[in-house]
Amino acid sequence: MRPYRAPAWLPGGHAQTLWPLLIKPRPLPLRRERWDTPDGDFIDVDHLDGPPGAPLLVLFHGLEGSARSHYAISTAAACRRIGWRFALPHFRGCSGELNRRPRAYHSGDSAEIDWILHRLQDAAGGQRLHAAGVSLGGNALLKWAGEQGAAAACRVTGVAAFCAPLDLAACGHHLATGFNRVYTRHFLATLKSTAASRLRLFPDLFDEARMRRAINLYEFDDAVTGPVHGFAGADDYWARSSAKPWLRHIAVPALAVNPKNDPFLPARHLPTPAEVSPSVRLEQPASGGHVGFVTGAFPGRVDWLAQRLLHFFLFETS
């Protein structure tokens, strides 16, 4: 499959990032299942059912994403066309209902990824289980694969990640500059709202004043995400949760697609072939934005990501 190239009528990383939000396909009807977690919480998993013998593709969403994100809709539709089953696990608090426990989710939550994949492997009934992630979900998945090494093959056929923020410090600081602050404000609006709701249930969970003063992801992660999830602060969280150092330990077929014009992660921080294991295929197209990948004549389509996923798992993981 040819590397991605943006259409001439949609230039620039910001346009390629934002346009898919305006042409998002209509969601498919999915079956929701609630799973109780080992620590007394829950997550909601949306399923596209299919033949019992069909492969199962699991997709981990990005920061504040859900089954209604454009990439999730197009991937579910692509799976339906070829008769695959599809599952999208919502990270805690992302399915429309506040979770029960003080913790939420974060970019390096590989333990949660492992538990989810174990449950889905049981549900797959011995059929092939393909794992993919977008943005935050892609980072957590690649980190999991690196930590697992050869043992990952006991769970999945391979892993694929699109626009994963592989270097969280580089990504977080870059999102605090220039036009990128638009994305930061969008994320902070929902993150702060959810954090405030969680604080009403757990009044001493974090410093509310620091949370409300946060104007970038560093300040929010330093006040909320880091301490709530056992990190010393944003620097510790970002250093320990970045997938980039783990790429050299991945032992299952892996695909990492990172456009060089992604507004979230500067191209100079992308990994080189020398920094990854032989199992990892790096694709770093010149265009694509952050999870954009629009194709076709105006107004375009958002199905390239799904097509690349299916091609990888059909032809590049055997």
Secondary structure, 3 states (H helix, E strand, C coil): CCCCCCCCCCCCHHHHHHHHHHCCCCCCCCEEEEEECCCCCEEEEEEECCCCCCCEEEEECCCCCCCCCHHHHHHHHHHHHHCCEEEEECCCCCCCCCCCCCCCCCCCCHHHHHHHHHHHHHHCCCCCEEEEEECHHHHHHHHHHHHHHHHHHHCCCCEEEECCCCCHHHHHHHCCCHHHHHHHHHHHHHHHHHHHHHHHHCCCCCCHHHHHHCCCHHHHHHHHHHHHCCCCCHHHHHHHHCCHHHHHHCCCCEEEECCCCCCCCCHHHCCCHHHCCCCEEEECCCCCCCCCCCECCCCCECCHHHHHHHHHHHHCCC
